[in-house]
C-alpha cells in the first residue's frame, strides 16, 4: 500500500507540473485529479457468510482526456465490526463458549473486519455540457487485487493461544483477483471551489484462504470463494490542472 501511495503521489506531482494552463469552461481538457472518498458497502456472495456490511475509505488518482476517456489507479481500506464467522474458537473455549485467560478471568476478545483493494480503472465520461464540458456521468471498470481477514483483538493479551503468531490460524486471511464496475457523476466547478463525485460501485473478488492451516477446522481451507461488495460512495475531488490567467488589455 505504501508503494502504491508514493507511486500515485509521484504521478500526480508530475502531471500537475506538465499540465498546461487551461480554461475549464471553454472546452474539454486533459486533467489529472485526486479523489478522497467514503463508501458504504453491502456484502453478498461468500462475503456475506463471513462479514456484514462495511465501510471503505478510498484514494483515487484519475486522468480525463480531451476525448472523454478516463483511466486511473485507486486503493481502498475496508473496515467493519460485523463478523459472522462462527466456531472460530471452539477448540479453546469452554462448553459455554467462554475463554479463560492465563489470569483466570474470562478473556475479552473482539473481532473486526479488515481489508484493502488495489486496482487500475478505465472508462468513459458522458458530458452534460453544464456547468462545463468537463462534468458528467462517468462509467468505468477495474481490475485489481482484494484482501480481507478477521482482525482478532484480545484485550490485555491474556490468552496464550491467541498470541500474534497463533492468530494466523484463526484470521481467515483471504485474497485474490478483483473486478469492479462504477457509474457515477463527476462535478468539476468553474471556479475550482467545489468538486465532487457520487456514484454506485460493485466489486467481485475471486479469492481463496491463504493460510496453510486453520486451527478450528483442523485442516487447510481450499474452497474457492466469490466475494461480492456493492454500494454507494461520495468523494471530494482535487483537480490538478493549472487555471488560465485572466486577460488584461491596456491601451
LINJO-V873573 format. One record per backbone hydrogen bond with DSSP energy under -1.0 kcal/mol. NH is the residue of the N-H (numbers start at 1). CO is the residue of the C=O. If there is no record, write none. Layout:
# LINJO-V873573
{{NH CO} {NH CO}}
This chain:
# LINJO-V873573
{{5 1} {6 2} {7 3} {8 4} {9 5} {10 6} {11 7} {12 8} {13 9} {14 10} {15 11} {16 12} {17 13} {18 14} {19 15} {22 242} {26 23} {31 64} {33 62} {34 238} {35 60} {36 236} {37 58} {38 234} {39 56} {40 232} {41 54} {42 230} {44 228} {46 226} {47 44} {50 46} {51 47} {52 82} {54 41} {55 79} {56 39} {57 77} {58 37} {59 75} {60 35} {61 73} {62 33} {63 71} {64 31} {65 69} {68 65} {70 123} {71 63} {72 121} {73 61} {74 119} {75 59} {76 117} {77 57} {78 115} {79 55} {80 113} {84 50} {85 50} {90 87} {92 89} {94 98} {97 94} {101 105} {102 158} {104 101} {107 99} {110 153} {112 151} {113 80} {114 149} {115 78} {116 147} {117 76} {118 145} {119 74} {120 143} {121 72} {122 141} {123 70} {124 139} {125 68} {126 137} {128 135} {135 132} {136 186} {137 126} {138 184} {139 124} {140 182} {141 122} {142 180} {143 120} {144 178} {145 118} {146 176} {147 116} {148 174} {149 114} {150 171} {151 112} {153 110} {155 108} {157 154} {162 159} {163 160} {167 163} {169 166} {170 167} {171 167} {174 148} {175 208} {176 146} {177 206} {178 144} {179 204} {180 142} {181 202} {182 140} {183 200} {184 138} {185 198} {186 136} {187 196} {196 187} {197 235} {198 185} {199 233} {200 183} {201 231} {202 181} {203 229} {204 179} {205 227} {206 177} {207 225} {208 175} {210 173} {214 219} {215 169} {218 214} {219 214} {225 207} {227 205} {228 44} {229 203} {230 42} {231 201} {233 199} {234 38} {235 197} {236 36} {237 195} {238 34} {240 32} {244 22}}
